[in-house]
Amino acid sequence: MSASAHGVAGRTPTVSVIMVCYDGAALLSQTLAILTAQTLQDWELVFWDNGSTDGSADIARGLGARVRIFGGPERLTLGAARGEAVALARADLFAFLRS
């Protein structure tokens, strides 16, 4: 897909959307559909998989190049996981999206 379709190919996005997810597969597809329907399309999703066992990361991976998936060996508090994700974000602006 083109850079405009992905919004982040080869450059820094305008907004990094931070999502921490723990076993959120049941509603994740719907949440991601709402994200992709936004009028601002110049964003990346920094997805922190917080120890999910329900395939949440695989669902997020469906966004392709727009999503970067991270996680660690142990589950973190929401604040700590968000902090880790923010440190990995590429944009100067952040938006937090609950899963």
CORLIN-V149570 format. One record per residue. N is the residue number from 1. NEAR is the number of other C-alpha atoms within 12 Angstrom. D_FIRST is the distance of its C-alpha to the first C-alpha in Angstrom with 2 decimals. Layout:
n:N near:NEAR d_first:D_FIRST
n:N near:NEAR d_first:D_FIRST
This chain:
n:1 near:12 d_first:0.00
n:2 near:11 d_first:3.76
n:3 near:18 d_first:6.71
n:4 near:17 d_first:8.14
n:5 near:18 d_first:6.08
n:6 near:24 d_first:6.86
n:7 near:29 d_first:9.99
n:8 near:28 d_first:10.99
n:9 near:19 d_first:9.07
n:10 near:14 d_first:12.19
n:11 near:18 d_first:14.52
n:12 near:20 d_first:16.76
n:13 near:29 d_first:15.84
n:14 near:21 d_first:18.58
n:15 near:26 d_first:19.44
n:16 near:35 d_first:19.59
n:17 near:39 d_first:20.23
n:18 near:39 d_first:22.73
n:19 near:42 d_first:23.40
n:20 near:41 d_first:26.21
n:21 near:40 d_first:26.44
n:22 near:29 d_first:29.37
n:23 near:23 d_first:29.32
n:24 near:29 d_first:27.39
n:25 near:22 d_first:25.65
n:26 near:17 d_first:27.70
n:27 near:20 d_first:26.08
n:28 near:30 d_first:22.89
n:29 near:22 d_first:20.56
n:30 near:17 d_first:22.26
n:31 near:23 d_first:22.05
n:32 near:33 d_first:18.31
n:33 near:16 d_first:17.91
n:34 near:17 d_first:20.10
n:35 near:30 d_first:18.12
n:36 near:26 d_first:14.80
n:37 near:13 d_first:17.00
n:38 near:13 d_first:18.31
n:39 near:10 d_first:18.31
n:40 near:19 d_first:17.41
n:41 near:23 d_first:13.72
n:42 near:28 d_first:14.04
n:43 near:38 d_first:14.97
n:44 near:45 d_first:14.76
n:45 near:44 d_first:16.70
n:46 near:40 d_first:19.40
n:47 near:45 d_first:20.67
n:48 near:46 d_first:24.18
n:49 near:41 d_first:25.29
n:50 near:33 d_first:29.01
n:51 near:24 d_first:30.32
n:52 near:28 d_first:28.92
n:53 near:15 d_first:30.17
n:54 near:19 d_first:28.43
n:55 near:22 d_first:24.88
n:56 near:32 d_first:23.51
n:57 near:35 d_first:21.27
n:58 near:24 d_first:19.73
n:59 near:28 d_first:18.98
n:60 near:39 d_first:17.39
n:61 near:23 d_first:15.32
n:62 near:21 d_first:13.62
n:63 near:28 d_first:11.61
n:64 near:22 d_first:9.65
n:65 near:25 d_first:9.12
n:66 near:37 d_first:10.78
n:67 near:35 d_first:13.95
n:68 near:31 d_first:16.46
n:69 near:32 d_first:19.33
n:70 near:31 d_first:22.84
n:71 near:28 d_first:26.35
n:72 near:19 d_first:29.74
n:73 near:12 d_first:32.56
n:74 near:14 d_first:34.41
n:75 near:22 d_first:33.90
n:76 near:22 d_first:34.19
n:77 near:18 d_first:35.49
n:78 near:22 d_first:33.00
n:79 near:17 d_first:33.93
n:80 near:18 d_first:33.64
n:81 near:30 d_first:30.25
n:82 near:32 d_first:28.94
n:83 near:21 d_first:30.48
n:84 near:26 d_first:28.74
n:85 near:36 d_first:25.32
n:86 near:30 d_first:26.08
n:87 near:18 d_first:27.06
n:88 near:26 d_first:23.61
n:89 near:34 d_first:21.74
n:90 near:27 d_first:20.22
n:91 near:25 d_first:20.77
n:92 near:17 d_first:24.22
n:93 near:18 d_first:24.13
n:94 near:25 d_first:24.20
n:95 near:24 d_first:24.18
n:96 near:27 d_first:25.68
n:97 near:23 d_first:24.60
n:98 near:22 d_first:27.05
n:99 near:32 d_first:26.07
